[in-house]
Amino acid sequence: MPTMTVSGHQYDLDRQSVEAALERALPEPIQEHFVVINGRRWPPKQALALVTGLDRADFTTHQARRALTRLGFTAARAAHPSAHHRGGSPAAPVRPAVSGTAGRPESLVEALRPFIGLWVAIRGDEVLVAAPSAKEIVAWLAQHRQCAQSMFRVPDSEQAITGAAPQ
Amino acid sequence: MRFAFRALPAAGGGALTPRPVVDIALDGLPDAPMGCLLDTSALRTRMSAELAPLAGIELSGVLTEEFYVGGLKTAGSLARVGLTVADGTDEFSWDAPVWFCDPWPHPFGLAGLEGFLHYFLVTIRAYDGYLDIEPQP
């Protein structure tokens, strides 16, 4: 297991231990940078803080990003940084300009694919959060002052949809 | 208001046939509109009972009915609630009966006659992959 130094502390970390540490947590909204872990986008500082137990003030986004990419995780910059926080304005929550998929339908399909069987909250073709229950989704939206376009469970089969038709 | 059919991934790869889905927000849950399949053959509008307490909707002592959806027996509890649809530009709110169902393992709610279709002129353009809804007075 590789040893790395973060903020003066040494940690033995590998890909599996990072994935395990984040398994039961939910990612916060992406501001600009993210790393992909367990099929989800994580703010680098949140991910590294959860893995190491360090305070986020102890390291920068770029240090977190570098540490996680060294372990083989993909890092990138969000095309459309989160701009739907409600905290700064007394106005009504910002809602998507077009209901449905903001981009190509395939974009939403691919964004939803890692979350088959889970509840999700989406905005355009972006998955804001995925969790095992609607309760966790609603709590996450409230905690992070986010407004979803739609909440549903990603069906695990065609029958899961057609089966909902009344008999 | 226009809603693109919802595209969804298939577990085995590829995509499921896109479905007509409208996102309906319950009073008390304005930031988490529930995706509901448009169901022209359904009398009721139904959602998971899991949503009722999250929206502060009291279900004790209300009218209930048992029925089958997709071969699964479930129980619905009736509440008249405030509902809102929005497409980012326009927004429409109305009060309607909704049946909150337990168990509800289905991925979407169902938008049926009572509760939804009676309140809108709905044009389904499956060929083009969208539906338009126009609130009726």
Interface residues (C-beta under 8 A of the other chain):
Chain A: P93 R95 P96 A97 V98 S99 G100 T101 P105 E106 L108 V109 E110 L112 R113 I116 A121 S133 A134 K135 I137 V138 L141 A142 Q146 C147 A148 Q149 S150 M151 F152 R153 V154 P155 D156 S157 E158 A160 I161 T162 G163 A164 A165 P166 Q167
Chain B: M1 R2 F3 A4 F5 R6 A7 L8 P9 A10 A11 A15 L16 T17 P18 R19 V21 D23 L29 P30 D31 A32 P33 M34 G35 L37 D39 S41 A42 L43 S48 E50 L51 L54 F67 Y68 V69 G70 G71 L72 A86 D87 G88 T89 H106 P107 F108 L110 G129 Y130
